[in-house]
């Protein structure tokens, strides 16, 4: 991501964060034109700056995130990696609990 694009994204995120509505931000690594569903994932902080993610996997994760609305905010980073996720609702619930943002 170019520095100008990063600055615009940060401004957009800041606007969203002050809006008062629940939101999920998914920061992905460099998007690749490779088949999805063949690799695992990495959700470590900072991974988006150094990893890759297939476009198919990115789209799939965005759709799965729609099923798990945080109380206020959920911000994650994801790239392709070793972690296999079989239950996305449970995985997002765990991420929200980790960030203290579970909607009840």
C-alpha positions in Angstrom: 0.0 0.0 0.0 1.4 3.4 -0.9 1.8 6.0 1.8 -1.0 8.1 0.4 -3.3 5.1 0.3 -2.4 4.2 3.8 -3.0 7.8 5.0 -6.5 7.8 3.3 -7.3 4.4 4.9 -6.2 5.7 8.3 -8.5 8.7 7.9 -11.4 6.5 6.9 -10.8 4.2 9.9 -10.7 7.2 12.2 -14.0 8.5 10.8 -15.5 5.1 11.3 -14.1 4.8 14.9 -15.8 8.0 15.9 -19.2 7.2 14.3 -20.5 5.2 17.3 -21.7 2.3 15.2 -20.4 -1.2 15.6 -17.8 -2.1 13.0 -15.2 -4.6 11.9 -12.0 -3.6 10.1 -10.1 -6.4 8.4 -6.6 -5.5 7.4 -5.2 -7.9 4.9 -1.8 -8.5 3.5 -0.9 -8.0 -0.2 -3.8 -9.5 -2.2 -2.9 -12.3 -4.6 -4.6 -13.8 -7.6 -4.3 -17.3 -6.2 -7.0 -19.9 -5.4 -8.6 -19.5 -2.0 -9.3 -22.3 0.5 -5.9 -24.0 0.0 -3.9 -22.4 2.9 -4.5 -21.6 6.5 -4.3 -18.1 8.1 -2.3 -15.9 10.4 -4.0 -13.4 12.6 -1.0 -12.0 14.4 -0.7 -8.2 14.9 1.5 -6.7 12.2 1.1 -9.6 9.8 -0.7 -7.6 7.1 2.4 -5.4 6.6 4.5 -8.4 5.6 2.2 -11.2 4.3 0.0 -12.2 1.4 -3.7 -13.3 1.2 -5.6 -14.7 -1.8 -8.4 -12.5 -3.0 -10.8 -15.4 -2.7 -9.8 -15.9 1.0 -10.2 -12.2 1.7 -13.7 -12.1 0.2 -14.6 -15.3 2.1 -13.4 -13.8 5.4 -15.4 -10.6 4.8 -18.6 -12.5 4.2 -18.0 -14.6 7.4 -17.4 -11.5 9.4 -20.9 -10.3 8.6 -22.2 -13.1 10.9 -20.4 -11.8 13.9 -21.2 -8.2 14.8 -19.0 -6.7 17.6 -20.4 -4.6 20.4 -18.3 -1.6 19.3 -15.3 -2.6 17.2 -13.2 -5.4 15.9 -10.0 -4.8 14.1 -8.0 -7.7 12.8 -5.1 -8.4 10.5 -5.0 -11.5 8.4 -2.7 -13.2 5.8 -2.3 -16.7 4.6 -0.5 -18.8 7.1 -0.6 -22.1 9.1 -3.8 -21.7 11.3 -6.8 -23.6 9.9 -10.2 -22.2 10.8 -13.2 -24.6 10.6 -15.7 -22.6 12.6 -15.6 -18.9 11.6 -18.3 -17.8 13.9 -16.4 -19.3 16.8 -13.2 -17.8 15.6 -14.6 -14.3 15.3 -16.2 -14.7 18.8 -12.7 -15.6 20.1 -11.2 -12.6 18.5 -13.9 -10.3 19.9 -13.4 -11.8 23.4 -9.7 -11.2 23.1 -10.4 -7.6 22.3 -13.1 -7.3 24.9 -15.8 -6.5 22.3 -18.3 -9.4 22.5 -21.9 -8.4 21.7 -24.3 -10.1 24.0 
